[in-house]
Amino acid sequence: MVTTEQAAELASTTRVTINAWIAKGRAIGLTQTRRGFRLPKWQFEPALWDVIPELAQALGTSEGWALLSFLETPLGSLNGRTPRQAIEQGDTARVLALALAEGT
């Protein structure tokens, strides 16, 4: 997990932009009891970065904990893999179809 400042460095942008991306579902930001967000560092990897906004749209939420829960929960329809693992293994279309079905 990284702070918004660290995420800004990873994405070569500003903390303000990271916060806007979180609000729009472009990035997964997890609310903390203290001020600010924590972000899973792995979402900035190329295989996942382009999928996050599509996933948020398919699920109908930009809420970080909901997105993280979907991505990290093993699914029988993915042979026990998590959606994150499936995306990293090139099965993005299947994950987005499952997200769309769950979001409706």
Sine and cosine of phi, psi and omega as CSV:
sin_phi,cos_phi,sin_psi,cos_psi,sin_omega,cos_omega
0.00,0.00,0.61,-0.79,0.00,-1.00
-0.80,-0.60,0.35,-0.94,0.07,-1.00
-0.98,0.18,0.16,-0.99,0.06,-1.00
-0.90,0.44,-0.55,0.83,0.04,-1.00
-0.91,0.42,-0.71,0.71,0.03,-1.00
-0.91,0.40,-0.62,0.78,0.04,-1.00
-0.89,0.45,-0.63,0.78,0.04,-1.00
-0.87,0.49,-0.64,0.76,0.05,-1.00
-0.90,0.43,-0.69,0.72,0.01,-1.00
-0.87,0.49,-0.62,0.79,-0.06,-1.00
-1.00,-0.09,0.05,1.00,-0.02,-1.00
0.81,0.59,0.79,0.62,0.00,-1.00
-0.57,-0.82,-0.32,-0.95,-0.03,-1.00
-0.95,-0.32,0.29,-0.96,0.06,-1.00
-0.88,0.48,-0.61,0.79,0.03,-1.00
-0.88,0.48,-0.67,0.75,0.04,-1.00
-0.90,0.43,-0.67,0.74,0.04,-1.00
-0.86,0.52,-0.71,0.70,0.02,-1.00
-0.88,0.48,-0.62,0.78,0.05,-1.00
-0.92,0.40,-0.66,0.75,0.03,-1.00
-0.88,0.47,-0.64,0.77,0.03,-1.00
-0.88,0.48,-0.72,0.69,-0.02,-1.00
-0.88,0.48,-0.54,0.84,-0.03,-1.00
-1.00,0.00,-0.13,0.99,-0.07,-1.00
1.00,0.09,0.24,0.97,0.04,-1.00
-0.98,0.19,-0.42,0.91,0.02,-1.00
-0.65,-0.76,0.48,-0.88,0.02,-1.00
-1.00,0.01,0.90,-0.44,0.06,-1.00
-0.85,-0.52,0.79,-0.61,-0.03,-1.00
-0.98,-0.20,0.83,-0.56,-0.01,-1.00
-0.93,0.37,0.58,-0.82,0.00,-1.00
-0.90,-0.43,0.26,-0.97,0.06,-1.00
-0.93,0.37,-0.48,0.88,0.10,-0.99
-1.00,-0.06,0.10,-1.00,-0.01,-1.00
-0.87,0.49,0.63,-0.78,0.10,-0.99
0.98,-0.19,-0.05,-1.00,-0.03,-1.00
-0.84,-0.55,0.33,-0.94,0.23,-0.97
-0.87,-0.50,0.60,-0.80,-0.07,-1.00
-0.81,-0.58,0.70,-0.72,0.10,-1.00
-0.89,0.45,0.82,-0.58,-0.04,-1.00
-0.90,0.44,-0.56,0.83,-0.07,-1.00
-0.89,0.46,-0.34,0.94,-0.03,-1.00
-0.92,0.38,-0.28,0.96,0.01,-1.00
-1.00,0.06,0.00,1.00,0.10,-1.00
-0.96,0.28,0.60,-0.80,-0.09,-1.00
-0.80,0.60,-0.63,0.78,-0.05,-1.00
-0.89,0.46,-0.51,0.86,-0.06,-1.00
-0.98,-0.17,-0.53,0.85,-0.14,-0.99
-0.82,0.57,-0.70,0.71,-0.04,-1.00
-0.97,0.25,-0.32,0.95,-0.07,-1.00
-1.00,0.06,-0.47,0.89,-0.11,-0.99
-0.80,0.60,-0.77,0.64,-0.01,-1.00
-0.91,0.42,-0.59,0.81,0.05,-1.00
-0.91,0.43,-0.64,0.77,0.01,-1.00
-0.91,0.42,-0.71,0.70,0.03,-1.00
-0.86,0.51,-0.68,0.74,0.02,-1.00
-0.91,0.42,-0.70,0.71,-0.02,-1.00
-0.90,0.44,-0.63,0.78,-0.01,-1.00
-0.98,0.17,-0.29,0.96,-0.01,-1.00
0.97,0.26,0.50,0.87,0.01,-1.00
-0.47,-0.88,0.52,-0.85,0.15,-0.99
-0.93,-0.38,0.11,0.99,-0.03,-1.00
-0.94,0.35,0.84,-0.54,-0.12,-0.99
-0.85,0.53,-0.70,0.72,-0.03,-1.00
-0.91,0.41,-0.59,0.81,0.02,-1.00
-0.92,0.39,-0.68,0.73,0.02,-1.00
-0.90,0.43,-0.70,0.71,0.01,-1.00
-0.89,0.45,-0.68,0.74,0.01,-1.00
-0.87,0.50,-0.70,0.71,0.03,-1.00
-0.88,0.47,-0.72,0.69,-0.07,-1.00
-0.93,0.37,-0.46,0.89,-0.11,-0.99
-0.96,-0.28,0.06,1.00,0.00,-1.00
-0.99,-0.11,0.87,-0.50,0.04,-1.00
-0.87,0.50,0.66,-0.76,-0.03,-1.00
-0.84,-0.54,0.70,-0.72,0.06,-1.00
-0.87,0.49,-0.57,0.82,-0.01,-1.00
-0.94,0.34,-0.16,0.99,0.10,-1.00
-0.91,-0.40,0.43,0.90,-0.01,-1.00
0.84,0.54,0.62,0.78,0.04,-1.00
0.99,0.10,-0.06,1.00,0.06,-1.00
-0.98,0.21,0.39,-0.92,0.17,-0.99
-0.99,0.15,0.42,-0.91,0.09,-1.00
-0.83,0.56,-0.60,0.80,0.04,-1.00
-0.87,0.50,-0.72,0.69,0.02,-1.00
-0.88,0.47,-0.67,0.74,-0.01,-1.00
-0.88,0.47,-0.67,0.74,0.04,-1.00
-0.89,0.45,-0.72,0.70,0.00,-1.00
-0.89,0.46,-0.41,0.91,0.01,-1.00
-0.99,-0.11,0.19,0.98,0.10,-0.99
1.00,0.02,0.19,0.98,-0.03,-1.00
-0.98,-0.18,0.67,0.74,-0.08,-1.00
-0.88,0.47,-0.69,0.72,-0.04,-1.00
-0.86,0.51,-0.66,0.75,0.01,-1.00
-0.90,0.43,-0.67,0.74,0.01,-1.00
-0.90,0.43,-0.70,0.72,0.01,-1.00
-0.90,0.43,-0.59,0.80,0.06,-1.00
-0.90,0.43,-0.68,0.74,0.04,-1.00
-0.91,0.42,-0.65,0.76,0.03,-1.00
-0.90,0.44,-0.66,0.75,0.02,-1.00
-0.89,0.46,-0.68,0.74,0.03,-1.00
-0.90,0.43,-0.61,0.79,0.01,-1.00
-0.96,0.30,-0.55,0.84,-0.05,-1.00
-0.98,0.22,-0.22,0.98,-0.03,-1.00
-0.99,-0.13,0.00,0.00,0.00,0.00
